[in-house]
């Protein structure tokens, strides 16, 4: 949705005008405003309504985080297994 809106906004711009239009969107202040707006929306949608969804978000986020942390070790283990299989080792 946001990308569609962005493309519709820049559709009428010339190529020379595009950097001046995009530059304010990439500033630190703009990023802080986007994060703050997202947190406000999340709070209004889930926290104020006493929804159980934030608990699910934390659980699934923790599972994904732990998977990503363990992924390099798993890849090394699988590569070692493949190497051992190819060379007849244990």
Secondary structure in CASP SS format (residue, H / E / C, confidence):
PFRMAT SS
TARGET T0000
AUTHOR 0000-0000-0000
METHOD secondary structure of the structure
MODEL  1
X C 1.00
X H 1.00
X H 1.00
X H 1.00
X H 1.00
X H 1.00
X H 1.00
X H 1.00
X H 1.00
X H 1.00
X C 1.00
X C 1.00
X C 1.00
X C 1.00
X H 1.00
X H 1.00
X H 1.00
X H 1.00
X H 1.00
X H 1.00
X H 1.00
X H 1.00
X H 1.00
X H 1.00
X H 1.00
X H 1.00
X C 1.00
X H 1.00
X H 1.00
X H 1.00
X H 1.00
X H 1.00
X H 1.00
X H 1.00
X H 1.00
X H 1.00
X H 1.00
X H 1.00
X H 1.00
X H 1.00
X H 1.00
X H 1.00
X H 1.00
X H 1.00
X H 1.00
X H 1.00
X H 1.00
X C 1.00
X C 1.00
X C 1.00
X C 1.00
X C 1.00
X H 1.00
X H 1.00
X H 1.00
X H 1.00
X H 1.00
X H 1.00
X H 1.00
X H 1.00
X H 1.00
X H 1.00
X H 1.00
X H 1.00
X H 1.00
X H 1.00
X H 1.00
X H 1.00
X H 1.00
X H 1.00
X H 1.00
X H 1.00
X H 1.00
X H 1.00
X H 1.00
X H 1.00
X H 1.00
X H 1.00
X H 1.00
X H 1.00
X H 1.00
X H 1.00
X H 1.00
X H 1.00
X H 1.00
X H 1.00
X H 1.00
X C 1.00
X C 1.00
X C 1.00
END
